[in-house]
Amino acid sequence: MSRFYDMQITVDDLATQAEATAVCEALELVWDFEFTTYPRDSFPVTLHGGGQSSLRGGESEEEFAERCYRAVLCTLKHPAEIIVNCTYMENLPYEEYHCTEEDIARILGSCSSST
């Protein structure tokens, strides 16, 4: 069973371009991330990646985050701040609004004065 997710990852304080590149390459093996770095032209940088795909094989969000942590930390060989955000896209919370008779009367009453 697959479950469709939007995954976002942030890795702070990458010290060199080589670190940023290596982390991107390692994380691309975990998920189909697209990456951006901030600031773009000086170091240290914050790496941000995002992408949508499906978790398969019964993998949990926690297990996915662990795979991301492992990819970053085993690449860098030193501590790093890593944040993973998982959004399950198939059952998002939402608000539903109904136009009531009172809304209709109020809005129709204001139409002639605003046109």
N, C-alpha and C positions, 0 to 999 in steps of 0.2 A: 504494500500500500504506500503510495506517495502522498506527501503533504506539501502543499505549495507555500513557500516562505519568501519574505523579503529579509535578507540578512545584511546588517551593517556592522562594520568593525572599525575601531579607532585604536591606533598604536601611537603613543606619545613619545616625544623626545628621541627620535632616531638621529644619531649623531653625524652620519655621513650618507652620501648618495649610495655608496656600496651597501650600507645597512638597509636603506629604503628599498633598493632594488631587490636585494636578497629576500626581504620580508614579503614583498609583492609576489615574487616567484614562488615562495613557499605557500603563501595563502591561495594562489591561483590553483594549486593542487587540491585544496580543500573545497573551494566553492568558486563559482563564476563571478568573481569580484571585479569591479572597475574601480581604479584607485585615483585619488587626488592627494596631493601633499600641500600642507600649509605651514609656514609661508613657502612660497614656491622657489625663492632664490637665495635662501640662507638656511643655515643649520643651527640648532637642531630643528627638525620638522615633525609635524604631526601627520601621520598617514591615515587617510580615511578611505574605506572601501565599501561598496554596496553592490548588491545584485540579488536577482530573484531566481529561484530554482526550487527543487523539491528535495525534502529529506526522504530517504528510502530505508528499507530494511529495518524499520522499527527504531531508528536512531532518534533520541530525544534532543530537545534544544540544549540541554545541559551537556550531553555528549558531543554535540556539534561545537559548542563553545570550547569544550576541552580540546577538541581537535585543532581549533584555531589557536588556543593558548600554546599548545605543544608545537605547532608549526612556527610560531613567532619565537618562542623561547629557545627551541632547539636550533633555530637559525642564528639568533643573536648571541647565544651563550652567555647572556647576562639578563638581569631583571628588566622588565618593561611594564608600563601601565597599558593594559589591554582591556578594551570594553567591547562586548559583543551584544548587539540588539537583534532580537529575533521577533519578527512579526508574522503571525500565522494569517495568511491572506484569504483563506477559504471561509473563515468565520469571524470576520471583523465585527467589533461592536459598532453599533450605529444608533442614531436617534431617528425616530419617525415622527413627522408632524402632520396633523390633519387640519385642513382649513375648515373651521367651524362656521355655523350659521352666523354667529356674532362677528367673526372675522370678515365674512362675506359682506355683511351689512355695513360694517365699519369702513372697509376698503372701498366698496361701491359708493358709499356716502362721501368719501374723500376724493373720488376720481374727478367729479365735476369741478371741484375747487382747485385741483392741481393741474388741470389741463388747459 
